[in-house]
């Protein structure tokens, strides 16, 4: 039998969001976003250079990398279940 916690709900999170947003939390989120974008891009550029890939293929890889980084986190779901 599997029991999953229902959680607090989206309305609760959206209602409390403004009181948790300040310069510190927004700047931490921005720094995290910058690191999440630049790390994979450096790997892509390194692989493209070592593989002698043409510039147009490298640019398409970067475009797809940036596009996939911009997808909302809610589009990826994982299930946690107790066994």
Backbone as CSV, one residue per row, in Angstrom:
resi,resn,N_x,N_y,N_z,CA_x,CA_y,CA_z,C_x,C_y,C_z
1,UNK,0.845,-1.181,0.000,0.000,0.000,0.000,0.891,1.245,0.000
2,UNK,0.533,2.213,-0.783,1.327,3.429,-0.916,0.572,4.606,-0.317
3,UNK,1.280,5.351,0.507,0.700,6.555,1.094,1.516,7.754,0.640
4,UNK,0.866,8.718,0.034,1.528,9.936,-0.415,0.967,11.117,0.353
5,UNK,1.858,11.988,0.778,1.437,13.191,1.450,0.822,14.155,0.454
6,UNK,-0.252,14.807,0.821,-0.922,15.716,-0.096,-0.171,17.034,-0.247
7,UNK,0.576,17.456,0.754,1.312,18.722,0.669,0.448,19.899,1.061
8,UNK,1.047,21.062,1.068,0.341,22.266,1.507,-0.588,22.812,0.433
9,UNK,-0.319,22.543,-0.816,-1.168,23.043,-1.900,-0.566,24.258,-2.565
10,UNK,-0.951,24.462,-3.803,-0.394,25.565,-4.584,-0.915,26.921,-4.108
11,UNK,-2.154,26.973,-3.667,-2.718,28.249,-3.215,-1.968,28.771,-1.997
12,UNK,-1.592,27.884,-1.101,-0.844,28.274,0.093,0.511,28.854,-0.311
13,UNK,1.200,28.198,-1.240,2.501,28.678,-1.678,2.419,30.011,-2.397
14,UNK,1.433,30.172,-3.258,1.283,31.439,-3.988,0.878,32.575,-3.047
15,UNK,0.078,32.259,-2.044,-0.356,33.286,-1.102,0.826,33.792,-0.271
16,UNK,1.741,32.895,0.112,2.873,33.287,0.946,4.098,33.741,0.150
17,UNK,4.066,33.630,-1.162,5.217,33.995,-1.980,5.676,35.438,-1.777
18,UNK,4.794,36.431,-1.789,5.259,37.821,-1.643,6.016,38.077,-0.340
19,UNK,5.644,37.422,0.751,6.339,37.698,2.013,7.720,37.043,2.066
20,UNK,7.993,36.091,1.178,9.298,35.433,1.140,10.213,36.003,0.059
21,UNK,9.700,36.891,-0.774,10.522,37.514,-1.809,11.165,38.783,-1.260
22,UNK,12.472,38.807,-1.288,13.223,40.006,-0.925,14.509,40.002,-1.738
23,UNK,15.348,40.992,-1.540,16.563,41.109,-2.324,17.459,39.884,-2.168
24,UNK,17.555,39.346,-0.967,18.417,38.198,-0.713,17.926,36.948,-1.439
25,UNK,16.639,36.635,-1.341,16.130,35.421,-1.972,16.146,35.528,-3.492
26,UNK,15.832,36.703,-4.015,15.857,36.892,-5.463,17.291,36.822,-5.991
27,UNK,18.242,37.422,-5.268,19.638,37.366,-5.718,20.186,35.944,-5.630
28,UNK,19.814,35.182,-4.610,20.242,33.781,-4.528,19.663,32.974,-5.689
29,UNK,18.429,33.210,-6.019,17.826,32.524,-7.160,18.494,32.889,-8.467
30,UNK,18.849,34.158,-8.620,19.518,34.597,-9.848,20.899,33.973,-9.978
31,UNK,21.652,33.931,-8.890,22.985,33.318,-8.932,22.876,31.831,-9.254
32,UNK,21.918,31.152,-8.653,21.697,29.741,-8.967,21.338,29.537,-10.422
33,UNK,20.518,30.414,-10.965,20.125,30.322,-12.378,21.338,30.533,-13.281
34,UNK,22.178,31.526,-12.959,23.367,31.789,-13.779,24.295,30.579,-13.779
35,UNK,24.520,29.964,-12.607,25.371,28.774,-12.550,24.754,27.614,-13.306
36,UNK,23.450,27.477,-13.239,22.805,26.362,-13.943,22.856,26.537,-15.456
37,UNK,22.978,27.755,-15.935,23.086,28.014,-17.365,24.536,27.902,-17.841
38,UNK,25.473,28.499,-17.109,26.844,28.569,-17.599,27.600,27.251,-17.520
39,UNK,27.329,26.434,-16.515,28.027,25.158,-16.381,27.828,24.249,-17.585
40,UNK,26.585,23.930,-17.930,26.359,23.087,-19.106,26.840,23.722,-20.410
41,UNK,26.770,25.045,-20.517,27.241,25.696,-21.742,28.750,25.516,-21.909
42,UNK,29.501,25.599,-20.805,30.947,25.392,-20.894,31.269,23.959,-21.304
43,UNK,30.486,23.012,-20.819,30.681,21.619,-21.217,30.381,21.451,-22.702
44,UNK,29.284,22.050,-23.164,28.943,21.969,-24.588,30.031,22.571,-25.465
45,UNK,30.551,23.726,-25.079,31.604,24.372,-25.866,32.886,23.544,-25.874
46,UNK,33.206,22.945,-24.741,34.407,22.110,-24.668,34.281,20.877,-25.560
47,UNK,33.128,20.227,-25.497,32.908,19.039,-26.331,32.907,19.414,-27.810
48,UNK,32.289,20.525,-28.151,32.242,20.953,-29.551,33.639,21.277,-30.070
49,UNK,34.457,21.885,-29.223,35.818,22.218,-29.646,36.661,20.955,-29.818
50,UNK,36.542,20.023,-28.875,37.325,18.784,-28.967,36.878,17.918,-30.134
51,UNK,35.600,17.996,-30.480,35.083,17.210,-31.593,35.194,17.902,-32.940
52,UNK,35.769,19.101,-32.963,35.903,19.890,-34.194,34.565,20.047,-34.916
53,UNK,33.521,20.339,-34.155,32.199,20.527,-34.753,32.105,21.874,-35.444
54,UNK,31.343,21.936,-36.529,31.136,23.223,-37.204,30.383,24.201,-36.298
55,UNK,30.546,25.469,-36.595,29.937,26.512,-35.774,28.416,26.415,-35.743
56,UNK,27.771,26.064,-36.866,26.310,26.008,-36.887,25.774,24.890,-35.979
57,UNK,26.458,23.787,-35.891,26.018,22.712,-34.997,26.225,23.124,-33.539
58,UNK,27.353,23.775,-33.269,27.613,24.254,-31.909,26.546,25.250,-31.470
59,UNK,26.182,26.158,-32.346,25.146,27.141,-32.021,23.811,26.455,-31.766
60,UNK,23.469,25.439,-32.547,22.210,24.731,-32.316,22.236,24.000,-30.981
61,UNK,23.382,23.436,-30.604,23.497,22.789,-29.291,23.274,23.806,-28.172
62,UNK,23.883,24.983,-28.310,23.726,26.020,-27.286,22.269,26.460,-27.206
63,UNK,21.618,26.629,-28.357,20.209,27.027,-28.368,19.349,25.999,-27.641
64,UNK,19.543,24.725,-27.948,18.758,23.679,-27.296,19.080,23.622,-25.807
65,UNK,20.347,23.827,-25.456,20.723,23.836,-24.046,20.046,24.956,-23.286
66,UNK,20.030,26.140,-23.865,19.355,27.267,-23.209,17.852,27.065,-23.166
67,UNK,17.296,26.523,-24.227,15.858,26.275,-24.262,15.461,25.269,-23.197
68,UNK,16.228,24.205,-23.052,15.881,23.187,-22.061,16.085,23.704,-20.643
69,UNK,17.011,24.630,-20.451,17.224,25.199,-19.122,16.082,26.134,-18.730
70,UNK,15.374,26.658,-19.702,14.288,27.585,-19.426,12.946,26.902,-19.200
71,UNK,12.878,25.602,-19.405,11.621,24.916,-19.180,11.237,25.005,-17.711
72,UNK,9.964,25.182,-17.431,9.568,25.262,-16.025,9.840,23.944,-15.303
73,UNK,10.229,24.060,-14.044,10.549,22.864,-13.259,9.322,21.974,-13.085
74,UNK,8.145,22.524,-13.169,6.933,21.737,-13.001,6.656,20.779,-14.138
75,UNK,7.359,20.942,-15.251,7.114,20.046,-16.368,7.801,18.699,-16.173
76,UNK,8.724,18.634,-15.215,9.385,17.373,-14.902,8.869,16.889,-13.561
77,UNK,8.294,15.705,-13.546,7.731,15.182,-12.304,8.427,13.897,-11.916
78,UNK,8.628,13.733,-10.643,9.144,12.470,-10.140,8.190,11.981,-9.058
79,UNK,8.054,10.694,-8.971,7.145,10.116,-8.001,7.954,9.529,-6.852
80,UNK,7.578,9.891,-5.655,8.203,9.330,-4.464,7.136,8.485,-3.779
81,UNK,7.400,7.230,-3.640,6.429,6.332,-3.022,7.135,5.456,-1.998
82,UNK,6.429,5.156,-0.940,6.955,4.236,0.076,6.600,2.814,-0.307
83,UNK,7.520,1.919,-0.097,7.236,0.510,-0.378,7.120,-0.262,0.898
